[in-house]
Amino acid sequence: MLQKLTDSLATHKWFWYTILGALALVFAAWGAYGIVNLNFGTSNYAATANGVTISLQQAQNAWLRAQQQLEKAYGGNLPSALRKHLQGEVLEELIRDTLISARTEQLGYRVSEADLIQAIRAEPAFQVAGHYSAQAAADVLAESGLSLAQFERELKSQLRRNQLIEGIRASDFLTPIEVQRSQSLHNEQRDVQYLQFPASRYADKAPVSAQQIQAYYQAHQAEYLIPESVTLHYAQLTLAQVRASEQISDATLQALYQKQINRFVVPERREASHILIPFGKDPQAALAQAEHILKLARSGANFAALAKQYSQDPGSARNGGNLGWIGRHGFVKPFTQALFAIPKVGDIVGPVKSPYGYHIIRLDAIQPGHTRTFAEVKPELVAQLSRSRATSRFGRIEDRLQNAIDQPGVSLASLAKQYGLTTGQIPLFLRGTGAQPLGAAPAVQSLVFGSAAIAPGSIGGPVILDNDRLVLVKVVARHGPQVKPLAEVSQSISAAIRAQRAEQAALAAAQAAKQQLAAGKRFAEVASALKMKAAPLKFIGRDDPSVPTAISQLVFAAPKPQSGPVIEAKPLAGDGGAVLLVVSAVRIAPQLNPLMDRSRLAQELRADADGDVMAYITQMRATAKVRKNPNAFQ
C-alpha cells in the first residue's frame, strides 16, 4: 500500500500539483537531480536553489497543505518511511518552482493585475454555479491554510511559469510542408507480395556435437551469467497480519456509527420519464408544442409512445422517455425541483424549462430516503476501523523497528519475536532479479547491493514491499558473479544451436528464391515449386491488420521501386524464420478522414512538446546549485 501510493504520486504528476498548491499549472519532471550539499552552517532555511532561499516556513506550510490531502488518501496516518519520502518530494517541488520562477524573472515574464484578477475569477474552486464567488474563494483559501496575499503571490509565480512552459510548447510546430510530408508517409501504401519461410519448416534432428556446445558456451558466456548475489535471512510483517489481530468491540462500532451516521443516510430517489422539446430557433413554437404534448399525455395517451414520437433526447426517447432513478442532484436544478415536487406516482407535470429546452415529466416510482441500520453497515465499519487501526499500528511498528535495529546486541530473531514478524531464508538473492518470496524488491536491492550496502551480519531495513509489507534483512554471505556450469546449460545450448540452424536454413531458402525471381521466374512459379502459398499481390498501409507487423515493417523499410520491383529476402523477427517480399509500386492513399489525420498529428506534437518541457525542467534542476537542510521538516 505504501509503495503503491508512492508510485502513484511519482507518476501521476498532475494529482501531486493539486496537493501542493491551489492551481495545477506546472508540468515538471520528477526526481532528485543536481548538486546537493548537505553541510549547513545554520539551519534557518529549508534549501537554497541558485542562491535563492526557501524558508523553513515555506517548506513546512507546503508540507502541511500536502499532508492534509495525503492523510485523507492514505486513511489517516503516514508511516515514517513514506512521510520522509514525500517530504523530500515536497522540498524538491519547491526547489523546482523556485528555479522556474527565477528563470521567468530573468527572462522578463510578467503578469498584469488584470491577468491576475482574471485568473482568480476563472479558478473553478472559487466558483458557484459557474460564477466567481468571493465567499467560496475565502472558504477554499482558509481550508488550504493560505492568505489572499500568499495565494496571489503563488498564483503570479505560477502564471509566469505557465507562460514559460507554454512558450516551450509553442516552439514545437510543423510547417505546412512537414504536415504534408507526415500525412503522406502515414497514408503511404505499397503494392507487395510475399512468401513466409517459417523456421519450423527447416528444423533438423542432426546431433549437436560436444565441441559445438563448448564453442557456443564460450561465445555466449554473458547469457549464462549468474549475477552477484547474497544469502539473506529476512523477517517480514504484512498489513494483513496486523489487521487480523485487531479486536473491535460492538460498543466501539456503535460509537463510530453514531458519529458517522450522516454517511449512512440514503436520500430519496425518484424514477422518472420525460419528453424533451429543445428551444430550437423558435422558443415560442417549442413551448406551444410542449403544451400540446402535455395535454395529450394528461388525456390518457401512452406516454412511452409520445416520448418515442416527440422527444428530442436520443438517450431516453428510444426507451419511452425513461430516465431511471434520479437523486435530487442528479439532473439540472429546474428538472429535479419539478420532479421532487410531484405529489404522487403517475402524475405528469410540465412544461418545465431548463437550459436544454422544455420537459414534460412523469413520476414513475418513489424510493423513500432512509438511514441504513447499524447491522447493515457493521461490516463496513469493521473494515474501516480495522484498516485505520492496523495502518497506524503498522506505522508505529515500522518506527520502532527503525530505532531498534541500531541497538547493541539486537538480533533478527529477537526482533521477529518481539514484533510478530515471520522469518525465512533466501539462499541466492540476485542483483536485479531478487528471489521469492521478496521478488525483485528494489528497496532490498538498494540495501544489499547499493553504494551504502549493509555489511554481512548487520540488519537492514525496515523497507516497504508490495504496498503493504515491511521487511528486515540480514546478509549472511556475499557471492560474486559467476557463469553457470556447462552441464547445467548444455540442453538449452543444443536447442539454441538447432534454432540457429533452422533460422539460417530459412534465410538461405528465401535468398535462393530471391535469385530465381531476379532470374525472371514468376512469383507464383517460385511459390509452387516450394509448395508454399503466396500472399496475394495487394496494396497495404503501414497499419494494415491483415499483414503481420514484422513483415509490414520490412515492407516499409525497403527502398521504393524505381525502374522495377524491389526484391528482398530478410530474416523475420518473431518465429526466427525469413520472408521473401516483392514491392512493385508505391502510392499515397486519399485522406479518408482529414480530421482524424490532423488529430493524430496534434497528439504527436503535444507529446513532443510535453517531452521538451520535461527535458527543460530536468536540465535546469540538474545544473542548479542546490543546498538542502536535512532537518527542514523536523
Secondary structure, DSSP 8 states (H G I E B T S, - for coil): -HHHHHHHHHH-HHHHHHHHSS--------S--SEEE---S--SEEEEETTEEEEHHHHHHHHHHHHHHHHHHHTS---HHHHHHHHHHHHHHHHHHHHHHHHHHHTT----HHHHHHHHHH-GGGEETTEE-HHHHHHHHHHHT--HHHHHHHHHHHHHHHHHHHHHHHT----HHHHHHHHHHHTEEEEEEEEEE-GGGG-------HHHHHHHHHHTGGGGEE--EEEEEEEEEEHHHHHHT----HHHHHHHHHHTGGGGEE--EEEEEEEEE--TT-HHHHHHHHHHHHHHHHTT--HHHHHHHH---HHHHTTTTEEEEE-TTSS-HHHHHHHHH--STT-EEEEEEETTEEEEEEEEEEE--EE--HHHHHHHHHHHHHHHHHHHHHHHHHHHHHHHTTSTT--HHHHHHHHT-EEEEEEEEETTTBBTTTBS-HHHHHHHHSTT---TT-EEEEEEETTTEEEEEEEEEEE--EE--HHHHHHHHHHHHHHHHHHHHHHHHHHHHHHHHHTT--HHHHHHHTT------EEEETT-TTS-HHHHHHHHHS---SSS-EEEEEE-TTTS-EEEEEEEEEEE---S-HHHHHHHHHHHHHHHHHHHHHHHHHHHHHTSEEEE-TTTT-
